[in-house]
């Protein structure tokens, strides 16, 4: 029996979130199998959301695509802060 035949949503499909929303909208039926399927769908949706939130490289690419000027400003600020930290460190070391 495959996961689809048993009613368990597969994590490979990106429709897991919609499955979780449908399952969450349903009230507990008293059917343990349906409750387990709903809980698994909700857990899969939560894990997908966490994975999306913690995928920093993809979030940076998305931000660069949506607002390249803002990303350039942030990059310039980080570069200036690093340059200032290096300059301050060199100055402190030479002063001794």
Secondary structure, DSSP 4 states (H G I P E B T S, - for coil): --HHHHTPPPTTSTTHHHHHHHHHHSPP-S-HHHHHHHHHHHHHHHHHHHHHHH-HHHHHHHHHHH-HHHHHHHHHHHHHHHHHHHHHHHHHHHH-
